[in-house]
Amino acid sequence: MNAQTTFNFQWLSPLGIAVVLFLLSGAINILTPIAGIKSRWREAGLMSMMKSFYNITYSRFRAPWDIGPRKELVELVESGRIQPCKAIDLGSGTASNCVFLAQRGFDVTGVDYAAAAVELGRKRAAEAGVTANFIQDDLTPLRHVTGTFDLLVDYGTLDDLKPSNRELYLRNVLLLARPGSRFVLYCFEWTPRWWERPFFFSLACEPGEIERRFGPHFHIECYGRQVDYSRWPAGYAVYLMTRKGWTT
């Protein structure tokens, strides 16, 4: 290959791949109904693309969101609002939250549907000298995680799911949470603009969605929220929830 036929592969970063996948998901959502492709096949194709994206990212790159334990979780633990307990990270990804919690005395399980994320979690826990259990599983048809946890953590998993799968996710969360369990949930959240709607519901939540889905089952505190339409993604919210059901 001579100099005139070389290519610049700089765009092949996790962020670049993510943008391409989100654009493809929007195109698939628009075009497959026109082509008469069944919904279940469309959703299976989208899930397969996203799993491939995460496996490639965690095995070959440093993810853009690999920024250490998330500040809201750190604040809640270091302030004493959340005490060491049995915890699960739903979509453990880079394992930063798992390692942080294990270092603070929590009994931690990380679950992720990407095999590369599970391997990365085990590697980073070993490097940090902490004990954490990592399990490969899907949070919609949950098969390998059982029992209940005192603390559930989700940074960016729920908002990756289609609305129909978010309902399946909620059912599994309810199985994992006992009365009084705490749930720290971070999601992209803003009111979508017209051009975002074809792919919006595979990457973010609308304002009010968390209260609507989780309100019947959890007491909900909005711990933090920010919206800035000059940036993209345009907003996020962090919720601290407590499972209802204590009897007196």
C-alpha positions in Angstrom: 0.0 0.0 0.0 1.5 3.3 -1.0 1.2 6.7 0.7 -1.7 7.7 -1.5 -3.8 4.7 -0.4 -3.2 4.8 3.3 -6.1 5.4 5.6 -6.5 7.3 8.9 -7.9 4.8 11.5 -8.1 7.4 14.3 -11.9 7.3 14.1 -11.7 3.7 15.3 -12.0 4.7 18.9 -14.7 3.5 21.3 -16.4 6.9 21.0 -16.2 6.7 17.2 -17.6 3.2 17.2 -20.3 4.2 19.6 -21.5 7.0 17.3 -21.5 4.7 14.3 -23.5 2.1 16.2 -26.0 4.7 17.5 -26.5 6.0 13.9 -26.9 2.4 12.7 -29.5 1.7 15.4 -31.5 4.7 14.3 -31.4 3.6 10.7 -32.4 0.1 11.7 -35.3 1.3 13.8 -36.6 3.4 10.8 -35.9 1.1 7.9 -36.7 -2.4 9.2 -40.4 -1.7 9.8 -40.6 -0.4 6.2 -38.8 -3.6 5.0 -41.2 -5.7 7.0 -38.6 -7.2 9.3 -40.0 -8.5 12.5 -39.5 -6.6 15.7 -37.8 -9.4 17.6 -35.2 -9.9 14.8 -34.5 -6.1 14.8 -34.0 -6.1 18.6 -31.8 -9.2 18.4 -29.7 -7.5 15.8 -29.3 -4.3 17.9 -28.4 -6.3 21.0 -25.8 -8.3 19.1 -24.2 -5.0 17.7 -24.0 -3.5 21.2 -22.5 -6.6 22.8 -19.9 -6.7 20.0 -19.1 -3.0 20.7 -18.6 -3.6 24.4 -16.5 -6.7 23.8 -14.2 -4.9 21.4 -14.0 -1.8 23.6 -13.1 -3.6 26.8 -10.6 -6.0 25.1 -8.8 -3.6 22.8 -9.2 0.0 24.0 -9.5 2.1 27.1 -13.1 3.1 27.2 -14.0 6.9 27.3 -16.0 6.2 30.4 -13.1 4.5 32.1 -12.7 7.4 34.6 -12.5 5.6 38.0 -15.3 5.2 40.5 -18.2 7.6 39.9 -18.3 10.6 42.1 -21.9 10.2 43.3 -21.2 6.7 44.5 -18.0 7.8 46.2 -19.8 10.7 47.9 -22.6 8.5 49.2 -20.1 5.9 50.6 -17.6 8.4 52.1 -20.4 10.5 53.7 -21.7 7.3 55.4 -25.1 7.4 53.7 -24.3 4.0 52.3 -22.5 1.6 54.6 -20.5 -1.6 53.7 -22.9 -4.3 52.7 -23.6 -6.9 50.1 -23.6 -5.0 46.7 -24.1 -5.7 43.1 -23.0 -3.6 40.1 -25.5 -4.1 37.2 -23.3 -3.7 34.1 -19.9 -3.6 35.9 -18.0 -2.5 32.7 -14.6 -1.2 33.7 -15.0 -2.5 37.2 -14.0 0.8 38.8 -17.1 0.9 41.0 -16.6 -2.7 42.0 -13.0 -2.2 43.0 -13.9 1.0 44.9 -16.6 -0.7 46.9 -14.4 -3.8 47.6 -11.7 -1.5 48.9 -14.3 0.1 51.3 -15.3 -3.3 52.8 -18.3 -4.2 50.6 -19.1 -7.8 49.5 -19.2 -7.1 45.8 -20.6 -8.8 42.7 -20.2 -7.4 39.3 -22.4 -8.6 36.4 -22.0 -7.8 32.7 -23.2 -9.4 29.5 -19.9 -8.7 27.8 -17.3 -11.4 28.4 -14.5 -8.9 27.9 -15.9 -6.8 30.8 -16.0 -9.8 33.1 -12.4 -10.6 32.3 -11.4 -7.0 32.8 -13.1 -6.9 36.1 -11.3 -9.9 37.4 -8.0 -8.5 36.2 -8.5 -5.2 37.8 -9.7 -6.6 41.1 -6.6 -8.8 41.2 -4.3 -5.8 40.4 -6.0 -3.9 43.3 -5.6 -6.8 45.7 -9.3 -7.0 46.4 -11.9 -9.7 46.3 -14.9 -9.3 44.0 -17.1 -11.8 42.2 -17.7 -11.2 38.4 -20.4 -13.0 36.5 -21.4 -12.9 32.9 -25.1 -12.5 32.6 -27.8 -10.6 30.8 -29.9 -8.3 32.9 -33.1 -8.9 30.9 -33.2 -12.7 30.9 -31.2 -13.0 34.2 -30.0 -16.6 34.6 -26.8 -16.8 36.7 -27.3 -14.3 39.5 -29.5 -15.2 42.4 -30.3 -13.9 45.9 -30.9 -10.4 47.1 -28.5 -7.5 47.7 -28.4 -4.6 50.1 -27.0 -2.2 47.4 -27.6 -2.2 43.7 -25.6 0.1 41.4 -26.2 0.9 37.7 -24.1 3.4 35.8 -25.4 3.5 32.3 -27.0 0.1 31.7 -30.7 0.8 31.9 -30.5 3.6 29.4 -28.8 1.2 26.9 -31.9 -0.9 26.7 -35.0 -0.6 24.5 -38.2 0.3 26.4 -39.5 -3.2 26.2 -36.3 -4.6 27.7 -36.3 -1.9 30.4 -39.4 -3.6 31.8 -37.7 -6.9 31.9 -34.7 -5.3 33.6 -37.0 -3.8 36.2 -38.5 -7.3 37.0 -35.0 -8.6 37.6 -34.1 -5.7 39.8 -37.1 -6.4 41.9 -35.9 -10.0 42.4 -32.4 -8.8 43.5 -33.6 -6.1 45.9 -35.1 -6.8 49.3 -37.2 -4.3 51.3 -34.8 -1.6 52.3 -32.2 -2.2 49.6 -30.6 0.9 48.2 -30.3 1.4 44.4 -27.9 4.0 42.9 -28.9 4.6 39.3 -27.2 6.8 36.8 -28.7 7.3 33.3 -28.6 9.8 30.4 -31.8 11.8 30.7 -33.2 14.7 28.8 -36.1 15.6 26.6 -35.1 14.4 23.1 -35.0 16.8 20.1 -36.7 15.7 16.9 -33.5 14.5 15.3 -32.6 12.3 18.3 -35.9 10.4 18.4 -35.0 7.6 16.0 -32.3 6.4 18.4 -33.0 8.2 21.6 -34.7 5.3 23.4 -31.7 3.1 23.1 -29.4 5.5 24.8 -31.3 7.7 27.3 -34.4 8.1 29.4 -37.0 10.8 29.2 -37.6 13.0 32.3 -40.2 11.3 34.5 -39.5 7.8 33.2 -37.5 6.7 36.2 -40.3 7.8 38.6 -42.9 6.1 36.4 -41.1 2.8 36.2 -39.6 2.5 39.7 -42.0 4.7 41.8 -44.4 1.9 42.6 -41.6 -0.2 44.1 -39.0 2.3 45.4 -38.8 5.6 47.3 -36.9 7.8 44.9 -34.5 10.7 45.6 -33.0 12.6 42.7 -29.4 12.9 43.9 -28.2 14.9 40.9 -29.3 16.1 37.5 -27.8 18.2 34.7 -29.1 19.2 31.2 -27.0 21.2 28.7 -28.3 21.2 25.1 -25.0 22.6 23.9 -23.4 19.2 24.6 -24.1 15.6 23.6 -25.3 13.6 25.3 -27.3 16.5 26.6 -28.1 15.4 30.1 -27.9 12.9 32.9 -29.6 12.2 36.3 -28.5 10.2 39.3 -31.1 8.6 41.6 -30.8 7.1 45.0 -33.7 4.7 45.6 -34.9 2.6 48.5 -36.9 -0.5 48.0 -40.4 -0.3 49.5 -41.9 -3.1 51.6 -40.7 -2.7 55.2 -43.5 -3.7 57.6 -43.9 -2.4 61.1 
